[in-house]
Amino acid sequence: IAQEVVGLFCMILLTLTALVANIVVMVIILKTPLFRKFIFVCHLCVVNLLSAIFLMPLGIISSSSCFNRVIYSIAECKAVIFLNICFISASILTISIISVERYYYIVHPLRYEVKMTIRLAVVGVIFIWVKSVLITVLALVAWPHGNGATSASHCTVYWSPGAHKKVFLILFSITCFILPTIIILAVYSSIYRVARTASLQQAPLPAQAVAPRHRCDSIASQVTILTARILMLPRLIPDRLLGSNKAILTLVLIVGQFLCCWLPFFAFHLHSSVIVGTLGGGHGEMVVTWIAYSSFAINPFFYGLLNRQIREELARLRRSCLNRPLGQELCLSISETSVQENFLQFLQRATCTLETHTSCISPSPRNRLDQTTAGFPTPGQVPEESS
């Protein structure tokens, strides 16, 4: 009984966390003028919120022994399966698009500002839902018809099993997990390489340390030069490693959270569909399902509140509710900007700095043209918020 109570409490807590966190991030994004930059994050919060409203309560009914007497008709069970597969697909596909969007935001910032329009974002959202609905329709093909009924705990994709269910689970795992995982790993690996390059080249050695004006071959002068370079390293290394370490930590957290939430779920279903005579259900399916559902509560923190601008807006809303003085608000804003800067914005500025530095070192007609037109606004470009 105690185990059932603890499990029920954890499921309810996850559901409430998903509701509150996604609503908060959505409100902040809708209030900021840079909504275009966070449209896919807002869409992810919408999917998570819909899952917390419709899917997670149904999951509580299906998973807890307190609701063993709940019976679903065939139509109701189909609706549960539809919501389950559709929201899971939409959430994972949105995360994949967010990773690709971040790649272009960092590696090609000017191209991102020009081409990332509201129309393109709407097309991406429509693509996510069309693909999710099509995958869900495939799951409901060849389901039984009539006035039958089943227990809520048995209303899973394994109900009325057959060869079709195995084919669908394999296709579902490949489309909604394996391919998105490959995209996410490839994209964030590229972002990590950019982060490492930017952190190593952002603070070059001074000209005096690289090539002294008056070089002497005496031992004393060489020792003096070596000592000066060693004393200079403690001031340069922290600046270089700060962005790199922050990038590594953030990338590991984002990719690790995605794999920890969804790898057990899809591994369980792939194993149950491939192994002959093995069907899903029971406590194993319940555990991996709720590990996957925890993603709906964690996503607003990893994709919303890790962003410095969203955190600052949340802090301003909190301070306005508490009626703090203006001077204290400015001090807190400066502190948050310096300590909790979003590494994505750091990388974008560092990438722009690297591109400018490269164009200055090896100028070409194309580079000179870019430098000449750098002071003029690009059509469709939105000015970046100063840090």
N, C-alpha and C positions, 0 to 999 in steps of 0.2 A: 504493500500500500504506500509506504514512504517513497519508494522508487517511482511509482505512478504520479504521486503528488509533485515530486521534484521535476519529473519530465513535463508534466502539465504546466508547472510554473515557468520552466525555461521556454517552452513554446509560446506561452502568453507574453513573456518578457520580450522575446525576439519579435513578435508581432507588433507590440506597442513601440519598441525601438524603431522598427521599420516605418511605422506610421509617423512618428514624431520627427525622426531625422530627415526623411524624404520631404515632408511638408516644409520643414525649416529651410532646407536647401532650395526647394522650388520657390519659396517666397523670396529668398535673397536674390536668386537669379532673375526673377521677374521684376524685382525692384531696381536692379542695376542697369545702367544704360548700355552696357556691353553684353546684352542678351545674346547677340549673334555669336559671340565667342563661346558661350556655354550652352548652346541650344541642344547638343547631344547629351550633355550632362543633365540638362533639364528633362530631356526625353527619358533618360535612364531612371531618373527619380519618378517620373510618371509611371513607368513600367513597374518599378519597385512598389510604388504606392498602390497601384491596382492589384499587385500580388498580395500586398499586406491586407487589402480590403476584402478580396474575394478568395484568393488561393490559400493563404496561410490559415484562416479560420476553418476552411474545409479540411486542411491538413491536420488541424487539431482534432476535428471530429473523427477523421480516419485513423489517427494514430493513438488516441487515448482510449483506454478501456472503459472510461466513464460513458462513452457514446457507442457501446457495442450494439445497442438495440436500434440504432439509426439504420434504416433501410433505404437504399436508393433504387429508383426505377431505372430502366435502361436509358431513358432520355436524360435523367439526372446524372447518371454515371457518365454518359457521353459528354455532358456539359463540364463535369469535373475534369475529365481527361483533356478536353479541349482547352480549358483554362490553364491546366498544368503545362502542357506542351507548348502552347502559344506564348505564355509569359516567360517561360524558361528560354525559348528560342529568341524572343525579342530582347531579353536582357543580355544574353551572350552576344548576339549580333551587334547590339548597341555598344557594348564594351569593346568589341573588335573595331568598330568605326571610330570610337574615341581614341584608340591607340594609333590608328592611321592618321587621324586628325592631328594628334600631338606630334607625330613624326613630321608632318608638313609644317606645323607651327614652329618647330625648332629648326629643322634642316633647311627649309625653304620659306622663311617668314614673309618675304615680299610676295611670293607666289600665293601663299596662304591668304594674305590680306586681300589680294585682288580676286582670287577665284572662289574663296569661301563665302558664298552669298546665301541669302535666305532661300532662294530657289533651290540651290544645290542641297542645302540642309533638309528642305522639305522632301526633295526627291529621295534622299537617304532614309528619312523616316518612313516614307511610303514603301521603299524597298524592304525595310526591316519587317513591317507588318505584313506585306504581301508574302514574303518568304515564310514568315512564321505561320500564317494561316494555311499556306499550301502544305507545309510539313504536318500541321495538325490534321488537315483533311486526309492525308495519307494514313494517319494513325487510325482514323475512324472508318476506313474502308473495310468492308466485310465484317462489321460488327453485327451481333445478333439483333433481330427485330422482334417486336411483340410486346407483351405486357409482363415480361419477367422482371425480377428484382434481385438485388444482391446486397450484401452487407456493406456498409460504408468502408470498413477496413479492407474489403476485397476489391474495391473499385479502383483498380490500377490498370495500366496498359496490358497487364498479363491476363486480365479476365477474358475468357473465351480464347485461350491461346491457340496458336497454329503457326504454320510456316510463314504466313503473312506478318505476324507479330515479330518474328525473328528478323526478317528482312527489314522491317521498319526500324527496329531498334538499332540495327547495324547502320542503316542510312542516317538515322537521327543522331547517332553518336559521331559519325564522320562529319556530317553537315554542321552540327551545332556545338561540337567540342574539338575534334581533332583539327579541322581546318582553322577555326578561330584561334586555337592554341598555337598553331604554326605561325599564323599572322602576328599574334601578340608577341611571341618570342622573337621573331625576326625584327619586328618594328622596335621593340624596346632594346634589343641588342644594338641596333643602329643608333638609337638615342644614347645608349651608354658610350658608344665610341665617340659620338659628338661631344658628350659631356667630358670624357677624358681628354680629348684634344683641346677643348675649350679651356679646361682647368689648367692644362700644362702650358698653354700659349697665351693665357690672358695676362700674365705678369712676366714679361721677358726681362732678362738681366739687363741692367744699365750698361750703356756703352763703355763707361769707364772700367767696369768689371770685366767686360769681354775683351776689350782691346785697349790696354793702357797706352797713354800718349808717349810716355818716356819709359821704355823698357830697358832694364839693366840685367846683365847676366850674373850679377853677384848673388851670392846665397842670401844675403840679408834682404835684398829687394824681392827675390822670389818668395821668401818667407812672409814678407809684408803683404804681397799680392794674395798669397794663399790664405793668410789670416783674414784679410778683408773680405774675400769671397765666402769664407766659412761663416764669418759674423753676419754676412748679408743673407745667408740661407734661411735662418729662422724667421726672417720677415717675409720671405718669398714663399716658402713651402706651405705655411698655413693657408695663404690666400689661394694657392693652387689646389691644395687638397680639400678645401672646404666644399667647393662646388662638386668635385669628384665624389667625395664621400657622401654628400647629400644626395647626389644622383644615384649612386649605387644603392643606398639604403631605400630610397623611394621606389626605384625600379624593382628591387627584391621584394618589397612589401606588396606592391601592386600585382606583380606576376605570381608571387607566392600565395597571396590571398585568393586569386582566381583559381589556381591549381588546387589549393586546399579545399575550396568549396565545391568545385565541380568534378575534380578527378575521381573521388570516391563514388559519386553518383553515376557517372558514365561508365566507370570501370565495373561497377556492380551490374549495371544493365547489360553491358557487353558480355560479361561473364555469364549472366543468366540466359542470354539469347544464343550464345555460341555452344555452351556445354549442353549436350543432349540430355534430356530428362530433368533439367534444372529450371525451375520457375521462380520468379520473384515473389515477394511477399514476406510477411513476418517482420520480426524486429530488425533484420538487416536492412530491408528496404526502407523502413521507417527512419532508421538512423541516418542513412546516406541521404534520404530526402530532406531531412531537417538540417543536415550540414549544408546542403545546397540552398535551402531556403534562408539560411543565415546570411547568404550573399545579399539578399534584399535589404537587410538591416546594416550590413557593413559597407555596401557600395556608396551611400551618401557621404560617409566619412573619408573613404579613399579617393573618390572622384570629385567630391565637392569641397569638403572642409580642409583638404590638403592644399587647396588653392588659396594663395595669400589674399587675393581680392575678396573672395567669398568670406574668409575668416575676418577680414577687416570690416566688411559690411555687417557681419554678425556681431562683431564687437561694438560697432556704432549703434546698432539696434539695441543691444544690451545696455549700453551706456545711456542711450536716450530714455530707455525704460526706467533706469535707476536715477535719471536726472543728475548726472555728474557734471562738474564744472567744465567749462570749455578748455581751460589750461590743462587739466588732468587728462582730458580726452586727447589733446594734441600730443602730450607726452607719451601716452599709451600707444597712439598710432605710430609715432616715430619708433618706439621700442619694438612693436610688432613688425614694422617694415624692415628693420635692421636684423632682427633675430630670426624671424619666421618667413623669410622671403621664399617664394615658390621657385623651386629649382628649374621649372620649365621656362619661366621668365628670365632667370639667370642665363640659361642656355641660349635663349633667343638673342639676348643682348650680346652674349659672348660670340655667338655665331655671326651676328652682324659685324662685330668688332673684328673677327677673324677675316671675314670677307673684305672689309674695308682695308685691313692691314695687308692682305694679299694683293689687292688691286693697287695699293701704293707701292709695294715692292716690285711687282712685275706689271707695269701699266701696259695696256693695249688699247687700240682704238675703241673696242667695246667697253673696256673699263673706264676710259676717259669719258665716254658718252654717259655711262652710268653715274660717274661722279658729277658730271655737269648737270644731269637732270635729277640728282639726289635731293636737291632743295625744293623741287616742285612736287606737288601732290600727284600720285598715281591715280588714274581714274578707277573709282570703286574702292580705293584703299581707305581703311578706317584708321585714324591716328591712334598709335599705341599709347596706352596710359603710362605716364612717367612714373618711375618707381621712386 
